């Protein structure tokens, strides 16, 4: 059954439904074994649109110890607007 679910998921057939099935089977197996299962976590919704390179760069900078202004290379709003105008972001 698991192999069939992987094949269906790989083909993109009803992904919202098929992604829930493995967790449902795991819960049922725990119930039948007498364990009290935790409810499955809600599925992560897909992004509406993919992130661009700058957004990915900013997310990577969040993992560092830099402050917000340091990661943006600016110290105030005025500098941020000036910086955003350089590559025609505004």
KOLLO-15207 format. One record per residue (C-alpha): residue in one letter; x, y, z. Coordinates in nm, 4 decimals, decimal comma, always signed. Layout:
+------+----------+----------+----------+
! code !     east !    north !       up !
+------+----------+----------+----------+
!    a !        X !        Y !        Z !
...
+------+----------+----------+----------+
END
This chain:
+------+----------+----------+----------+
! code !     east !    north !       up !
+------+----------+----------+----------+
!    x !  +0,0000 !  +0,0000 !  +0,0000 !
!    x !  +0,2828 !  +0,2407 !  +0,0890 !
!    x !  +0,4487 !  +0,1794 !  -0,2474 !
!    x !  +0,1219 !  +0,2487 !  -0,4280 !
!    x !  +0,0746 !  +0,5752 !  -0,2345 !
!    x !  +0,4283 !  +0,6861 !  -0,3232 !
!    x !  +0,3601 !  +0,6153 !  -0,6909 !
!    x !  +0,0318 !  +0,8063 !  -0,6857 !
!    x !  +0,1922 !  +1,0993 !  -0,5033 !
!    x !  +0,4826 !  +1,1065 !  -0,7489 !
!    x !  +0,2352 !  +1,1346 !  -1,0362 !
!    x !  +0,0580 !  +1,4252 !  -0,8656 !
!    x !  -0,2768 !  +1,2491 !  -0,8463 !
!    x !  -0,5021 !  +1,4198 !  -0,5899 !
!    x !  -0,2066 !  +1,5520 !  -0,3831 !
!    x !  -0,4213 !  +1,7153 !  -0,1149 !
!    x !  -0,5879 !  +1,3823 !  -0,0414 !
!    x !  -0,3003 !  +1,1401 !  -0,0946 !
!    x !  -0,0662 !  +1,3428 !  +0,1273 !
!    x !  -0,3021 !  +1,2829 !  +0,4217 !
!    x !  -0,3267 !  +0,9055 !  +0,3796 !
!    x !  +0,0109 !  +0,7969 !  +0,5262 !
!    x !  -0,0592 !  +0,9903 !  +0,8465 !
!    x !  -0,4096 !  +0,8425 !  +0,8670 !
!    x !  -0,2695 !  +0,4906 !  +0,8304 !
!    x !  -0,0115 !  +0,5586 !  +1,1020 !
!    x !  -0,2829 !  +0,6801 !  +1,3410 !
!    x !  -0,4934 !  +0,3733 !  +1,2705 !
!    x !  -0,1962 !  +0,1424 !  +1,3323 !
!    x !  -0,1308 !  +0,3129 !  +1,6658 !
!    x !  -0,4957 !  +0,2773 !  +1,7631 !
!    x !  -0,4987 !  -0,0909 !  +1,6784 !
!    x !  -0,1792 !  -0,1373 !  +1,8823 !
!    x !  -0,3493 !  +0,0233 !  +2,1832 !
!    x !  -0,1452 !  +0,3431 !  +2,1757 !
!    x !  -0,3040 !  +0,6845 !  +2,1994 !
!    x !  -0,1871 !  +0,8661 !  +1,8858 !
!    x !  -0,1374 !  +1,2377 !  +1,8550 !
!    x !  -0,3450 !  +1,4038 !  +1,5859 !
!    x !  -0,1522 !  +1,4421 !  +1,2608 !
!    x !  -0,0115 !  +1,7897 !  +1,1932 !
!    x !  -0,1979 !  +1,9956 !  +0,9361 !
!    x !  -0,0468 !  +1,9780 !  +0,5875 !
!    x !  +0,1730 !  +2,2681 !  +0,4843 !
!    x !  +0,0010 !  +2,4622 !  +0,2064 !
!    x !  +0,2065 !  +2,5204 !  -0,1082 !
!    x !  +0,3336 !  +2,8703 !  -0,1817 !
!    x !  +0,1044 !  +3,0770 !  -0,4017 !
!    x !  +0,4055 !  +3,1949 !  -0,5978 !
!    x !  +0,7692 !  +3,0941 !  -0,5642 !
!    x !  +1,0117 !  +3,3169 !  -0,3755 !
!    x !  +1,2512 !  +3,5268 !  -0,5802 !
!    x !  +1,6278 !  +3,5246 !  -0,5251 !
!    x !  +1,6268 !  +3,8327 !  -0,2983 !
!    x !  +1,3526 !  +3,6877 !  -0,0779 !
!    x !  +1,5515 !  +3,3651 !  -0,0447 !
!    x !  +1,8641 !  +3,5670 !  +0,0408 !
!    x !  +1,6773 !  +3,7581 !  +0,3130 !
!    x !  +1,5438 !  +3,4331 !  +0,4598 !
!    x !  +1,8984 !  +3,2965 !  +0,4729 !
!    x !  +2,0131 !  +3,6134 !  +0,6511 !
!    x !  +1,7451 !  +3,5612 !  +0,9182 !
!    x !  +1,9373 !  +3,2509 !  +1,0301 !
!    x !  +2,2468 !  +3,4613 !  +1,1008 !
!    x !  +2,3090 !  +3,6793 !  +1,4044 !
!    x !  +2,2723 !  +3,9994 !  +1,2023 !
!    x !  +2,0106 !  +4,2528 !  +1,3074 !
!    x !  +1,7359 !  +4,3565 !  +1,0664 !
!    x !  +1,9162 !  +4,6717 !  +0,9497 !
!    x !  +2,2470 !  +4,4846 !  +0,9196 !
!    x !  +2,0933 !  +4,2155 !  +0,7002 !
!    x !  +1,9286 !  +4,4794 !  +0,4832 !
!    x !  +2,2497 !  +4,6913 !  +0,4765 !
!    x !  +2,0538 !  +4,9986 !  +0,5870 !
!    x !  +1,9919 !  +5,1724 !  +0,9192 !
!    x !  +1,6634 !  +5,3547 !  +0,8649 !
!    x !  +1,3624 !  +5,3820 !  +0,6352 !
!    x !  +1,5110 !  +5,6572 !  +0,4251 !
!    x !  +1,8180 !  +5,4451 !  +0,3524 !
!    x !  +1,5936 !  +5,1463 !  +0,2789 !
!    x !  +1,3960 !  +5,3466 !  +0,0214 !
!    x !  +1,7197 !  +5,4717 !  -0,1344 !
!    x !  +1,8588 !  +5,1170 !  -0,1439 !
!    x !  +1,5374 !  +4,9787 !  -0,2965 !
!    x !  +1,5450 !  +5,2457 !  -0,5680 !
!    x !  +1,8937 !  +5,1392 !  -0,6829 !
!    x !  +1,7944 !  +4,8113 !  -0,8557 !
!    x !  +1,4554 !  +4,9578 !  -0,9587 !
!    x !  +1,2662 !  +4,7732 !  -0,6848 !
!    x !  +1,0445 !  +5,0812 !  -0,6387 !
+------+----------+----------+----------+
END
